[in-house]
Amino acid sequence: MGERGYSFSLTTFSPSGKLVQIEYALSAVAAGAPSVGIKASNGVVLATEKKQKSILYDETSVHKVEMITKHIGMVYSGMGPDYRVLLRRARKLAQQYFLVYQEPIPTAQLVQRVASVMQEYTQSGGVRPFGVSLLIAGWDDDHPYLFQSDPSGAYFAWKATAMGKNYVNGKTFLEKRYNVDLELEDAIHTAILTLKVIHLTCSFSTLPSQRCLRNTVEGLPGGAVVKGAVLQRQLCHQRLWVRAQALS
């Protein structure tokens, strides 16, 4: 029996040692809108494409970069409904921690608990893996943190990363541009450029000069303030529409 014979079983390994449903979940992530996370010296940036299927959509109703607590934010690539489930679970986990310890949950602990939920859905009956990968950013003890969690429940800390459609070219660009002394405003600029590179290298996408890329950018600064008006002037020559939100 080939790989296809195991594609409907969540808890059975194929002869090659794979859980095929997880492979399908990762394919859903790879087909999703690109997202970028960059850790700066004084904050963290999460950026993602916010493309609408129709001009009739109300843009204010689309939420991709969300806050879990005042110091932790999250973005996704993949299936939006699955993201909403994990977002609610993450907020509940953060509140449970606060009720017990009377202090905000550290970013690393929240990531570990959310990843445990995702891993549980790879071995339980009657469910399927989440079709999303998450970028979770936070600011703890005057230090920025950036993690990625995948449908398998694996999670890793990153300095900068990209996920979603054409993520390989995004990561290649970040490897060339990133340095540890990058400040928040430069990180925002780099995140937008990374999304632009991802679209330029997609053979099936139109160029940004022919289409306005709609992005949501959120900064989690330690002391710096991101001003949307300044950011829009800085990036207007690239034909990008950007919405920035300052978080303290």
Secondary structure, 3 states (H helix, E strand, C coil): CCHHHHCCCCCCCCCCCCCHHHHHHHHHHHCCCCEEEEEECCEEEEEEECCCCCCCCCHHHCCCCEEEECCEEEEEEECHHHHHHHHHHHHHHHHHHHHHHCCCCCHHHHHHHHHHHHHHCCCCCCCCCCCEEEEEEEEECCEEEEEEECCCCCEEECCEEEECCCHHHHHHHHHHHCCCCCCHHHHHHHHHHHHHHHHHCCCCCCCCCCCCEEEEEEEEECCCCCCHHHHHHHHHHHCEEEEEECCC
